[in-house]
Structure formats: C-alpha cells, structure tokens
C-alpha cells in the first residue's frame, strides 16, 4: 500500500476532467441556479443548447415603471 493518497496519484488532466464532470452533473438539472456565477461557464461548455442568463438583459427587459 502506498503512503501517497490515491487522489494525489491522478493525472492533472484526469482530475480536471473529473472536476468539470462533477460540476456538470451537479447542476445540469437545475440550470437556473447558475445565474451570476461561474457554474454557467461549465454548462455553456458541456450542455448542448444551454444559454446563460444575462443580467443586463434581465434589467433592460424588466417592466418597471418609469
């Protein structure tokens, strides 16, 4: 048995892929929670058809009285 933790023996590319897969799996079913944070970047790369919300568009299209 090695004294090096199993997670530290993973390749950097493998760890990067696993991190991104975990983010995608965790948020793909609730994309509305990505508004205004970096999770939208993950879904934009890995979920076909995902379109991030745009804060400026939300403000500009809001029906607020003048």
N, C-alpha and C positions, 0 to 999 in steps of 0.2 A: 504494500500500500504506500502510495506516495504521500509525502508531507505537504505537497503543493495542493491547494484546494482545487477541486475539479473545475470550478468556474474559471480559474485563472489559466488553465491549460487550453482554453478555447482560443481559436484564432480571432484576431480583431475583426476580420470580415464576417465571420460566423456570429460573433457577438453583436455586431452592428445589425446584421440581418434579423437576429432574434429579437433585438430591442424594437426594431421597426415593425416586425410581425406582431409583437405583443401589443404595441400601441394600436395598430390597425385592428386587430381582433377585439381589443377592448372598447373601441369607440365607433367601429363601423356601423353598429346597430343603433347608435344614437348620435348622429352627426350634428344635431342641433346644439350639442354641448361643446362643440369646437369653436363657436363664435368667439373671436377675440383672443385666441391663444394659438400656440404652436401646433396643437393637435390637428388643426385644419391643414397644415403643411403635409402631415403624414397622410391624411385621407386624400388630399389632392394628388399625391403621387401614386397611391396604391388602390384607390377605389374608383373604378371607371364611372364617369358621369358626375362625380362629386363636384359641387360648385360651392366654394366658400362664401359665407355671408360677407357683406361689405358694410362696415359701419357708416360710411358716408352715404351710401345708397339708402340705408335704413333711415337716417336722419332726413335726407332730402325728400324721401317719398312719404314721410310721416304726415298725417293730416292734422297738423297743429294750426290753431287759429293764429292769424297774423297779429 
